[in-house]
Amino acid sequence: MKRRTFAQYAGMAGTLMMLAPLMLHSASSANESFPLMDLHVHLTPEFTIEQAMELAAKRNVKFGIVEHPAVWAIKDDTDLKKYIDELRKYPVFVGLQPLTPNWILQFSPELLNRLDYILMDPQTIPLENDDFQRIYELTTYVEDTEEFMERYMNYTLDILKNEPITILGWPLFLPVCIARDYYTLWTDKRMETIIEATKARNIAIEINDMAHTPHEKFILMAKEAGLKFTFGSDSRNLNAGRLAYCKSIAQKCNLTRDDFFVPPMNK
C-alpha cells in the first residue's frame, strides 16, 4: 500500500489506545495562544493548490506544502525547481518529505536551500536486500516486538543524527498490530533518547493529527527540554487544517507561541 493510499485510512492508522481520552477536550478555541499552521499538507490532482488556499482561508490556517523526493514524485533538480517555483506563487511554506536515506544525493544544495523546511519520519525502515518495512501499512506484522522496537529506535536515531531535516514527522507512531502496547513500549528511556537526539540538532517535533501522536507525556518532556513543535495533518483532502487532535493536546499541555517552530520563508 502506498502512503497516498494509506492516508484514506486515517481513522485506523492512529495509535488506537490514545483516542478516547482526547475526545473529552475541545478541538478549538477562540483565542489559541499558538500559531495555527499545518505544515504537512500534500497536493493531488483532486486536491489542488487553489483548493488548499480556499481551505486555508476558510479555516484561518497557514499551510506548508510537502512532496516526496522519489522517482514517482520529485526525482531530480528539474522537478524540484518546478515544484518550488510553482508554490512560490502562493502564500504557503514550501517543504519536502523524504521517505528513505540518501535522498539528498539527487539534488543540488542550491535548490535545497530554497526550501523552507524538510520533514522526515521513520515509517519506512530499511531492511536487507534494499527492501523496506513500511510500518504505516495496515498489514504490517511484528513478530518480535522488542526486536522491532530496537530497529525502529536505531532508524529513528539515524534520521535524527544524519539526515538534513528540520522536523521529525509522525513521532512515536506504532504499527497497528502493536499499537495497543503504546504506553508500555514507549518507555521513559526511549523517549528521553529521542528527545536528546532531537535537541542536539535543534529539530522540531511534529504533533501529528492523523496518527494522534505524540502523547501528552512525551510532549511535556520535550517541552521541558526546550524543543519546538509543529502541527501536521498529513492530509491530501479536506482534512487539511482541521487539526483537532493537535489543538486539543496543545491546549492540554499549555503550549504557547514560543513553543512552536515557524519556518523562515526562503525565496
ChimeraX commands (.cxc) that place a marker at each C-alpha (Angstrom):
marker #1 position 0.00,0.00,0.00 radius 0.5
marker #1 position 1.42,3.38,-0.98 radius 0.5
marker #1 position 1.42,6.21,1.55 radius 0.5
marker #1 position -1.03,8.11,-0.62 radius 0.5
marker #1 position -3.45,5.18,-0.31 radius 0.5
marker #1 position -2.79,4.79,3.39 radius 0.5
marker #1 position -4.00,8.33,4.04 radius 0.5
marker #1 position -7.53,7.21,3.20 radius 0.5
marker #1 position -7.47,5.00,6.29 radius 0.5
marker #1 position -6.53,7.65,8.81 radius 0.5
marker #1 position -9.10,6.51,11.32 radius 0.5
marker #1 position -7.40,3.12,11.64 radius 0.5
marker #1 position -3.81,4.24,11.37 radius 0.5
marker #1 position -3.50,6.19,14.62 radius 0.5
marker #1 position -2.37,4.86,17.92 radius 0.5
marker #1 position -5.76,3.49,18.89 radius 0.5
marker #1 position -5.29,3.46,22.64 radius 0.5
marker #1 position -4.83,7.23,22.67 radius 0.5
marker #1 position -8.06,8.34,21.08 radius 0.5
marker #1 position -10.73,8.00,23.74 radius 0.5
marker #1 position -9.40,10.34,26.45 radius 0.5
marker #1 position -8.77,13.14,24.00 radius 0.5
marker #1 position -12.37,13.27,22.83 radius 0.5
marker #1 position -13.15,14.96,26.13 radius 0.5
marker #1 position -11.16,18.03,25.16 radius 0.5
marker #1 position -12.35,20.79,22.89 radius 0.5
marker #1 position -10.77,20.79,19.43 radius 0.5
marker #1 position -10.81,24.53,19.02 radius 0.5
marker #1 position -10.56,27.75,20.93 radius 0.5
marker #1 position -11.45,31.30,20.05 radius 0.5
marker #1 position -8.14,32.56,21.39 radius 0.5
marker #1 position -5.44,29.92,20.84 radius 0.5
marker #1 position -2.11,31.19,22.07 radius 0.5
marker #1 position -0.22,29.17,19.45 radius 0.5
marker #1 position 0.13,29.76,15.68 radius 0.5
marker #1 position -2.31,27.81,13.53 radius 0.5
marker #1 position -0.13,26.20,10.87 radius 0.5
marker #1 position -0.48,22.84,9.14 radius 0.5
marker #1 position 2.99,22.03,7.80 radius 0.5
marker #1 position 2.11,18.58,6.48 radius 0.5
marker #1 position -0.24,19.07,3.54 radius 0.5
marker #1 position 0.05,17.21,0.23 radius 0.5
marker #1 position -1.43,18.22,-3.11 radius 0.5
marker #1 position -3.03,15.80,-5.57 radius 0.5
marker #1 position -4.92,16.15,-8.85 radius 0.5
marker #1 position -8.08,16.02,-6.73 radius 0.5
marker #1 position -6.78,18.47,-4.10 radius 0.5
marker #1 position -5.14,21.36,-5.91 radius 0.5
marker #1 position -3.22,24.34,-4.60 radius 0.5
marker #1 position -6.21,26.55,-5.36 radius 0.5
marker #1 position -8.47,24.34,-3.26 radius 0.5
marker #1 position -5.88,24.31,-0.49 radius 0.5
marker #1 position -5.76,28.11,-0.49 radius 0.5
marker #1 position -9.55,28.33,-0.19 radius 0.5
marker #1 position -9.47,25.90,2.72 radius 0.5
marker #1 position -6.62,27.72,4.46 radius 0.5
marker #1 position -8.55,30.98,4.28 radius 0.5
marker #1 position -11.75,29.34,5.50 radius 0.5
marker #1 position -10.04,27.74,8.49 radius 0.5
marker #1 position -7.60,30.59,9.13 radius 0.5
marker #1 position -4.66,28.17,9.00 radius 0.5
marker #1 position -1.36,28.72,7.19 radius 0.5
marker #1 position -0.35,25.70,5.12 radius 0.5
marker #1 position 3.02,24.14,4.47 radius 0.5
marker #1 position 3.04,22.00,1.34 radius 0.5
marker #1 position 5.28,18.94,1.13 radius 0.5
marker #1 position 6.05,16.41,-1.58 radius 0.5
marker #1 position 8.16,13.26,-1.61 radius 0.5
marker #1 position 11.57,13.24,-3.27 radius 0.5
marker #1 position 11.07,9.96,-5.12 radius 0.5
marker #1 position 11.13,8.58,-8.66 radius 0.5
marker #1 position 7.33,8.87,-8.81 radius 0.5
marker #1 position 7.20,12.45,-7.48 radius 0.5
marker #1 position 10.24,14.79,-7.38 radius 0.5
marker #1 position 13.14,12.83,-8.87 radius 0.5
marker #1 position 15.76,15.45,-9.80 radius 0.5
marker #1 position 16.70,19.15,-9.84 radius 0.5
marker #1 position 14.37,19.89,-12.75 radius 0.5
marker #1 position 11.38,18.55,-10.83 radius 0.5
marker #1 position 12.43,20.28,-7.62 radius 0.5
marker #1 position 12.89,23.68,-9.27 radius 0.5
marker #1 position 9.48,23.44,-10.93 radius 0.5
marker #1 position 7.88,22.42,-7.64 radius 0.5
marker #1 position 9.42,25.33,-5.72 radius 0.5
marker #1 position 8.73,27.92,-8.43 radius 0.5
marker #1 position 5.08,26.93,-8.72 radius 0.5
marker #1 position 4.43,27.05,-4.97 radius 0.5
marker #1 position 6.22,30.39,-4.51 radius 0.5
marker #1 position 3.26,31.99,-6.30 radius 0.5
marker #1 position 1.14,31.24,-3.22 radius 0.5
marker #1 position 1.32,32.21,0.48 radius 0.5
marker #1 position 2.47,28.79,1.68 radius 0.5
marker #1 position 5.58,27.31,3.22 radius 0.5
marker #1 position 7.41,25.01,0.81 radius 0.5
marker #1 position 8.86,21.75,2.10 radius 0.5
marker #1 position 9.91,18.23,1.23 radius 0.5
marker #1 position 9.09,14.93,2.93 radius 0.5
marker #1 position 11.81,12.37,2.15 radius 0.5
marker #1 position 10.97,8.73,2.80 radius 0.5
marker #1 position 14.31,6.93,2.75 radius 0.5
marker #1 position 18.01,7.62,3.44 radius 0.5
marker #1 position 20.36,9.11,0.85 radius 0.5
marker #1 position 17.59,11.00,-0.93 radius 0.5
marker #1 position 19.66,14.19,-0.77 radius 0.5
marker #1 position 22.17,12.84,-3.30 radius 0.5
marker #1 position 19.70,13.50,-6.13 radius 0.5
marker #1 position 19.56,17.27,-5.58 radius 0.5
marker #1 position 21.83,20.30,-5.64 radius 0.5
marker #1 position 22.49,22.21,-2.40 radius 0.5
marker #1 position 21.44,25.46,-4.09 radius 0.5
marker #1 position 17.92,24.18,-4.74 radius 0.5
marker #1 position 17.58,22.50,-1.34 radius 0.5
marker #1 position 18.48,25.81,0.29 radius 0.5
marker #1 position 15.42,27.37,-1.34 radius 0.5
marker #1 position 13.12,25.13,0.69 radius 0.5
marker #1 position 11.56,26.41,3.91 radius 0.5
marker #1 position 11.86,23.10,5.75 radius 0.5
marker #1 position 12.36,19.34,5.41 radius 0.5
marker #1 position 10.12,16.94,7.30 radius 0.5
marker #1 position 11.04,13.27,7.61 radius 0.5
marker #1 position 9.56,10.37,9.56 radius 0.5
marker #1 position 10.91,6.89,10.39 radius 0.5
marker #1 position 7.99,4.90,8.98 radius 0.5
marker #1 position 9.94,3.30,6.13 radius 0.5
marker #1 position 12.55,1.20,7.89 radius 0.5
marker #1 position 15.41,-0.18,5.77 radius 0.5
marker #1 position 15.79,-3.96,5.64 radius 0.5
marker #1 position 18.32,-6.23,4.00 radius 0.5
marker #1 position 18.43,-6.57,0.20 radius 0.5
marker #1 position 17.43,-2.93,-0.33 radius 0.5
marker #1 position 13.91,-3.61,0.92 radius 0.5
marker #1 position 11.90,-1.64,3.49 radius 0.5
marker #1 position 9.39,-2.31,6.24 radius 0.5
marker #1 position 6.59,0.20,5.74 radius 0.5
marker #1 position 5.06,0.38,9.19 radius 0.5
marker #1 position 2.21,2.65,8.11 radius 0.5
marker #1 position 0.68,-0.22,6.12 radius 0.5
marker #1 position -2.30,-1.78,7.86 radius 0.5
marker #1 position -0.99,-5.26,7.09 radius 0.5
marker #1 position 2.33,-4.70,8.86 radius 0.5
marker #1 position 3.09,-7.66,11.13 radius 0.5
marker #1 position 5.55,-7.53,14.01 radius 0.5
marker #1 position 6.70,-10.96,15.12 radius 0.5
marker #1 position 9.19,-9.92,17.79 radius 0.5
marker #1 position 8.13,-6.66,19.40 radius 0.5
marker #1 position 11.38,-5.91,21.22 radius 0.5
marker #1 position 13.47,-6.66,18.13 radius 0.5
marker #1 position 11.24,-4.35,16.12 radius 0.5
marker #1 position 11.50,-1.57,18.69 radius 0.5
marker #1 position 15.29,-1.83,18.65 radius 0.5
marker #1 position 15.39,-1.50,14.86 radius 0.5
marker #1 position 12.80,1.29,14.95 radius 0.5
marker #1 position 14.75,3.24,17.56 radius 0.5
marker #1 position 18.02,2.78,15.65 radius 0.5
marker #1 position 16.48,4.07,12.43 radius 0.5
marker #1 position 14.81,7.00,14.20 radius 0.5
marker #1 position 18.14,7.98,15.73 radius 0.5
marker #1 position 19.89,7.57,12.38 radius 0.5
marker #1 position 17.45,10.07,10.86 radius 0.5
marker #1 position 17.83,12.48,13.76 radius 0.5
marker #1 position 21.64,12.34,13.70 radius 0.5
marker #1 position 22.36,12.16,9.97 radius 0.5
marker #1 position 19.52,13.37,7.77 radius 0.5
marker #1 position 19.27,17.10,6.88 radius 0.5
marker #1 position 15.83,17.59,8.40 radius 0.5
marker #1 position 14.01,20.39,10.17 radius 0.5
marker #1 position 11.01,18.47,11.55 radius 0.5
marker #1 position 10.61,14.90,12.84 radius 0.5
marker #1 position 7.26,13.67,11.49 radius 0.5
marker #1 position 4.94,11.03,12.93 radius 0.5
marker #1 position 6.87,10.77,16.22 radius 0.5
marker #1 position 6.23,7.65,18.31 radius 0.5
marker #1 position 3.85,6.12,15.77 radius 0.5
marker #1 position 3.45,2.35,16.10 radius 0.5
marker #1 position 2.15,-0.21,13.61 radius 0.5
marker #1 position -1.50,-1.04,14.18 radius 0.5
marker #1 position -0.68,-4.60,15.27 radius 0.5
marker #1 position 1.21,-3.41,18.38 radius 0.5
marker #1 position -0.45,-0.03,18.98 radius 0.5
marker #1 position -2.33,-1.43,21.98 radius 0.5
marker #1 position 1.02,-1.57,23.81 radius 0.5
marker #1 position 1.87,2.07,23.09 radius 0.5
marker #1 position 2.29,3.17,26.71 radius 0.5
marker #1 position 4.48,0.24,27.71 radius 0.5
marker #1 position 6.65,0.21,24.57 radius 0.5
marker #1 position 7.41,3.93,24.72 radius 0.5
marker #1 position 9.39,3.81,27.93 radius 0.5
marker #1 position 10.88,6.90,29.53 radius 0.5
marker #1 position 14.34,5.79,28.40 radius 0.5
marker #1 position 13.29,5.50,24.76 radius 0.5
marker #1 position 11.50,8.84,24.82 radius 0.5
marker #1 position 14.43,10.57,26.53 radius 0.5
marker #1 position 16.81,9.15,23.91 radius 0.5
marker #1 position 14.71,10.56,21.07 radius 0.5
marker #1 position 14.40,13.92,22.80 radius 0.5
marker #1 position 18.16,14.16,23.39 radius 0.5
marker #1 position 18.93,13.38,19.74 radius 0.5
marker #1 position 16.31,15.85,18.54 radius 0.5
marker #1 position 17.57,18.61,20.80 radius 0.5
marker #1 position 21.19,18.04,19.73 radius 0.5
marker #1 position 20.34,19.24,16.21 radius 0.5
marker #1 position 17.53,21.68,17.00 radius 0.5
marker #1 position 14.93,19.59,15.16 radius 0.5
marker #1 position 11.25,20.34,15.77 radius 0.5
marker #1 position 8.69,17.69,16.76 radius 0.5
marker #1 position 5.53,17.27,14.70 radius 0.5
marker #1 position 2.25,16.82,16.54 radius 0.5
marker #1 position 0.51,14.60,14.01 radius 0.5
marker #1 position -3.23,14.96,13.64 radius 0.5
marker #1 position -3.73,11.75,11.66 radius 0.5
marker #1 position -1.83,9.42,13.98 radius 0.5
marker #1 position -2.72,11.28,17.20 radius 0.5
marker #1 position 0.92,11.21,18.23 radius 0.5
marker #1 position 2.87,12.01,20.29 radius 0.5
marker #1 position 1.01,11.78,23.57 radius 0.5
marker #1 position 0.86,14.22,26.48 radius 0.5
marker #1 position 3.77,12.81,28.49 radius 0.5
marker #1 position 6.19,12.97,25.56 radius 0.5
marker #1 position 5.12,16.50,24.64 radius 0.5
marker #1 position 5.65,17.71,28.20 radius 0.5
marker #1 position 9.05,16.01,28.33 radius 0.5
marker #1 position 10.03,17.61,25.01 radius 0.5
marker #1 position 8.76,21.00,26.13 radius 0.5
marker #1 position 10.79,20.74,29.35 radius 0.5
marker #1 position 13.85,20.03,27.20 radius 0.5
marker #1 position 13.20,23.19,25.18 radius 0.5
marker #1 position 12.14,21.54,21.92 radius 0.5
marker #1 position 9.85,23.25,19.41 radius 0.5
marker #1 position 6.70,21.77,17.88 radius 0.5
marker #1 position 4.72,21.91,14.65 radius 0.5
marker #1 position 1.23,20.77,13.66 radius 0.5
marker #1 position 0.73,18.38,10.75 radius 0.5
marker #1 position -2.35,16.71,9.29 radius 0.5
marker #1 position -0.57,14.62,6.60 radius 0.5
marker #1 position -3.69,15.24,4.55 radius 0.5
marker #1 position -4.46,15.23,0.84 radius 0.5
marker #1 position -8.07,16.35,1.10 radius 0.5
marker #1 position -10.48,18.47,3.11 radius 0.5
marker #1 position -8.94,17.25,6.36 radius 0.5
marker #1 position -6.13,19.76,5.84 radius 0.5
marker #1 position -6.06,22.37,8.58 radius 0.5
marker #1 position -8.65,20.74,10.84 radius 0.5
marker #1 position -6.01,19.85,13.45 radius 0.5
marker #1 position -8.48,18.72,16.11 radius 0.5
marker #1 position -6.01,16.50,17.98 radius 0.5
marker #1 position -3.19,19.00,17.56 radius 0.5
marker #1 position -5.12,21.87,19.08 radius 0.5
marker #1 position -6.58,19.73,21.85 radius 0.5
marker #1 position -3.27,18.30,23.05 radius 0.5
marker #1 position -1.51,21.68,22.67 radius 0.5
marker #1 position -4.09,23.25,24.95 radius 0.5
marker #1 position -3.83,20.37,27.40 radius 0.5
marker #1 position -0.05,20.77,27.53 radius 0.5
marker #1 position -0.28,24.58,27.77 radius 0.5
marker #1 position 1.81,25.12,24.65 radius 0.5
marker #1 position 2.20,28.75,23.64 radius 0.5
marker #1 position 3.50,30.56,20.58 radius 0.5
marker #1 position 7.05,30.36,21.93 radius 0.5
marker #1 position 6.87,26.54,21.86 radius 0.5
marker #1 position 6.39,26.40,18.09 radius 0.5
marker #1 position 8.79,26.34,15.17 radius 0.5
marker #1 position 7.84,28.77,12.38 radius 0.5
marker #1 position 9.83,28.13,9.17 radius 0.5
marker #1 position 11.61,31.08,7.58 radius 0.5
marker #1 position 10.19,31.67,4.12 radius 0.5
marker #1 position 13.04,31.40,1.62 radius 0.5
marker #1 position 12.99,32.67,-1.95 radius 0.5
marker link #1:1,2 radius 0.2
marker link #1:2,3 radius 0.2
marker link #1:3,4 radius 0.2
marker link #1:4,5 radius 0.2
marker link #1:5,6 radius 0.2
marker link #1:6,7 radius 0.2
marker link #1:7,8 radius 0.2
marker link #1:8,9 radius 0.2
marker link #1:9,10 radius 0.2
marker link #1:10,11 radius 0.2
marker link #1:11,12 radius 0.2
marker link #1:12,13 radius 0.2
marker link #1:13,14 radius 0.2
marker link #1:14,15 radius 0.2
marker link #1:15,16 radius 0.2
marker link #1:16,17 radius 0.2
marker link #1:17,18 radius 0.2
marker link #1:18,19 radius 0.2
marker link #1:19,20 radius 0.2
marker link #1:20,21 radius 0.2
marker link #1:21,22 radius 0.2
marker link #1:22,23 radius 0.2
marker link #1:23,24 radius 0.2
marker link #1:24,25 radius 0.2
marker link #1:25,26 radius 0.2
marker link #1:26,27 radius 0.2
marker link #1:27,28 radius 0.2
marker link #1:28,29 radius 0.2
marker link #1:29,30 radius 0.2
marker link #1:30,31 radius 0.2
marker link #1:31,32 radius 0.2
marker link #1:32,33 radius 0.2
marker link #1:33,34 radius 0.2
marker link #1:34,35 radius 0.2
marker link #1:35,36 radius 0.2
marker link #1:36,37 radius 0.2
marker link #1:37,38 radius 0.2
marker link #1:38,39 radius 0.2
marker link #1:39,40 radius 0.2
marker link #1:40,41 radius 0.2
marker link #1:41,42 radius 0.2
marker link #1:42,43 radius 0.2
marker link #1:43,44 radius 0.2
marker link #1:44,45 radius 0.2
marker link #1:45,46 radius 0.2
marker link #1:46,47 radius 0.2
marker link #1:47,48 radius 0.2
marker link #1:48,49 radius 0.2
marker link #1:49,50 radius 0.2
marker link #1:50,51 radius 0.2
marker link #1:51,52 radius 0.2
marker link #1:52,53 radius 0.2
marker link #1:53,54 radius 0.2
marker link #1:54,55 radius 0.2
marker link #1:55,56 radius 0.2
marker link #1:56,57 radius 0.2
marker link #1:57,58 radius 0.2
marker link #1:58,59 radius 0.2
marker link #1:59,60 radius 0.2
marker link #1:60,61 radius 0.2
marker link #1:61,62 radius 0.2
marker link #1:62,63 radius 0.2
marker link #1:63,64 radius 0.2
marker link #1:64,65 radius 0.2
marker link #1:65,66 radius 0.2
marker link #1:66,67 radius 0.2
marker link #1:67,68 radius 0.2
marker link #1:68,69 radius 0.2
marker link #1:69,70 radius 0.2
marker link #1:70,71 radius 0.2
marker link #1:71,72 radius 0.2
marker link #1:72,73 radius 0.2
marker link #1:73,74 radius 0.2
marker link #1:74,75 radius 0.2
marker link #1:75,76 radius 0.2
marker link #1:76,77 radius 0.2
marker link #1:77,78 radius 0.2
marker link #1:78,79 radius 0.2
marker link #1:79,80 radius 0.2
marker link #1:80,81 radius 0.2
marker link #1:81,82 radius 0.2
marker link #1:82,83 radius 0.2
marker link #1:83,84 radius 0.2
marker link #1:84,85 radius 0.2
marker link #1:85,86 radius 0.2
marker link #1:86,87 radius 0.2
marker link #1:87,88 radius 0.2
marker link #1:88,89 radius 0.2
marker link #1:89,90 radius 0.2
marker link #1:90,91 radius 0.2
marker link #1:91,92 radius 0.2
marker link #1:92,93 radius 0.2
marker link #1:93,94 radius 0.2
marker link #1:94,95 radius 0.2
marker link #1:95,96 radius 0.2
marker link #1:96,97 radius 0.2
marker link #1:97,98 radius 0.2
marker link #1:98,99 radius 0.2
marker link #1:99,100 radius 0.2
marker link #1:100,101 radius 0.2
marker link #1:101,102 radius 0.2
marker link #1:102,103 radius 0.2
marker link #1:103,104 radius 0.2
marker link #1:104,105 radius 0.2
marker link #1:105,106 radius 0.2
marker link #1:106,107 radius 0.2
marker link #1:107,108 radius 0.2
marker link #1:108,109 radius 0.2
marker link #1:109,110 radius 0.2
marker link #1:110,111 radius 0.2
marker link #1:111,112 radius 0.2
marker link #1:112,113 radius 0.2
marker link #1:113,114 radius 0.2
marker link #1:114,115 radius 0.2
marker link #1:115,116 radius 0.2
marker link #1:116,117 radius 0.2
marker link #1:117,118 radius 0.2
marker link #1:118,119 radius 0.2
marker link #1:119,120 radius 0.2
marker link #1:120,121 radius 0.2
marker link #1:121,122 radius 0.2
marker link #1:122,123 radius 0.2
marker link #1:123,124 radius 0.2
marker link #1:124,125 radius 0.2
marker link #1:125,126 radius 0.2
marker link #1:126,127 radius 0.2
marker link #1:127,128 radius 0.2
marker link #1:128,129 radius 0.2
marker link #1:129,130 radius 0.2
marker link #1:130,131 radius 0.2
marker link #1:131,132 radius 0.2
marker link #1:132,133 radius 0.2
marker link #1:133,134 radius 0.2
marker link #1:134,135 radius 0.2
marker link #1:135,136 radius 0.2
marker link #1:136,137 radius 0.2
marker link #1:137,138 radius 0.2
marker link #1:138,139 radius 0.2
marker link #1:139,140 radius 0.2
marker link #1:140,141 radius 0.2
marker link #1:141,142 radius 0.2
marker link #1:142,143 radius 0.2
marker link #1:143,144 radius 0.2
marker link #1:144,145 radius 0.2
marker link #1:145,146 radius 0.2
marker link #1:146,147 radius 0.2
marker link #1:147,148 radius 0.2
marker link #1:148,149 radius 0.2
marker link #1:149,150 radius 0.2
marker link #1:150,151 radius 0.2
marker link #1:151,152 radius 0.2
marker link #1:152,153 radius 0.2
marker link #1:153,154 radius 0.2
marker link #1:154,155 radius 0.2
marker link #1:155,156 radius 0.2
marker link #1:156,157 radius 0.2
marker link #1:157,158 radius 0.2
marker link #1:158,159 radius 0.2
marker link #1:159,160 radius 0.2
marker link #1:160,161 radius 0.2
marker link #1:161,162 radius 0.2
marker link #1:162,163 radius 0.2
marker link #1:163,164 radius 0.2
marker link #1:164,165 radius 0.2
marker link #1:165,166 radius 0.2
marker link #1:166,167 radius 0.2
marker link #1:167,168 radius 0.2
marker link #1:168,169 radius 0.2
marker link #1:169,170 radius 0.2
marker link #1:170,171 radius 0.2
marker link #1:171,172 radius 0.2
marker link #1:172,173 radius 0.2
marker link #1:173,174 radius 0.2
marker link #1:174,175 radius 0.2
marker link #1:175,176 radius 0.2
marker link #1:176,177 radius 0.2
marker link #1:177,178 radius 0.2
marker link #1:178,179 radius 0.2
marker link #1:179,180 radius 0.2
marker link #1:180,181 radius 0.2
marker link #1:181,182 radius 0.2
marker link #1:182,183 radius 0.2
marker link #1:183,184 radius 0.2
marker link #1:184,185 radius 0.2
marker link #1:185,186 radius 0.2
marker link #1:186,187 radius 0.2
marker link #1:187,188 radius 0.2
marker link #1:188,189 radius 0.2
marker link #1:189,190 radius 0.2
marker link #1:190,191 radius 0.2
marker link #1:191,192 radius 0.2
marker link #1:192,193 radius 0.2
marker link #1:193,194 radius 0.2
marker link #1:194,195 radius 0.2
marker link #1:195,196 radius 0.2
marker link #1:196,197 radius 0.2
marker link #1:197,198 radius 0.2
marker link #1:198,199 radius 0.2
marker link #1:199,200 radius 0.2
marker link #1:200,201 radius 0.2
marker link #1:201,202 radius 0.2
marker link #1:202,203 radius 0.2
marker link #1:203,204 radius 0.2
marker link #1:204,205 radius 0.2
marker link #1:205,206 radius 0.2
marker link #1:206,207 radius 0.2
marker link #1:207,208 radius 0.2
marker link #1:208,209 radius 0.2
marker link #1:209,210 radius 0.2
marker link #1:210,211 radius 0.2
marker link #1:211,212 radius 0.2
marker link #1:212,213 radius 0.2
marker link #1:213,214 radius 0.2
marker link #1:214,215 radius 0.2
marker link #1:215,216 radius 0.2
marker link #1:216,217 radius 0.2
marker link #1:217,218 radius 0.2
marker link #1:218,219 radius 0.2
marker link #1:219,220 radius 0.2
marker link #1:220,221 radius 0.2
marker link #1:221,222 radius 0.2
marker link #1:222,223 radius 0.2
marker link #1:223,224 radius 0.2
marker link #1:224,225 radius 0.2
marker link #1:225,226 radius 0.2
marker link #1:226,227 radius 0.2
marker link #1:227,228 radius 0.2
marker link #1:228,229 radius 0.2
marker link #1:229,230 radius 0.2
marker link #1:230,231 radius 0.2
marker link #1:231,232 radius 0.2
marker link #1:232,233 radius 0.2
marker link #1:233,234 radius 0.2
marker link #1:234,235 radius 0.2
marker link #1:235,236 radius 0.2
marker link #1:236,237 radius 0.2
marker link #1:237,238 radius 0.2
marker link #1:238,239 radius 0.2
marker link #1:239,240 radius 0.2
marker link #1:240,241 radius 0.2
marker link #1:241,242 radius 0.2
marker link #1:242,243 radius 0.2
marker link #1:243,244 radius 0.2
marker link #1:244,245 radius 0.2
marker link #1:245,246 radius 0.2
marker link #1:246,247 radius 0.2
marker link #1:247,248 radius 0.2
marker link #1:248,249 radius 0.2
marker link #1:249,250 radius 0.2
marker link #1:250,251 radius 0.2
marker link #1:251,252 radius 0.2
marker link #1:252,253 radius 0.2
marker link #1:253,254 radius 0.2
marker link #1:254,255 radius 0.2
marker link #1:255,256 radius 0.2
marker link #1:256,257 radius 0.2
marker link #1:257,258 radius 0.2
marker link #1:258,259 radius 0.2
marker link #1:259,260 radius 0.2
marker link #1:260,261 radius 0.2
marker link #1:261,262 radius 0.2
marker link #1:262,263 radius 0.2
marker link #1:263,264 radius 0.2
marker link #1:264,265 radius 0.2
marker link #1:265,266 radius 0.2
marker link #1:266,267 radius 0.2
view
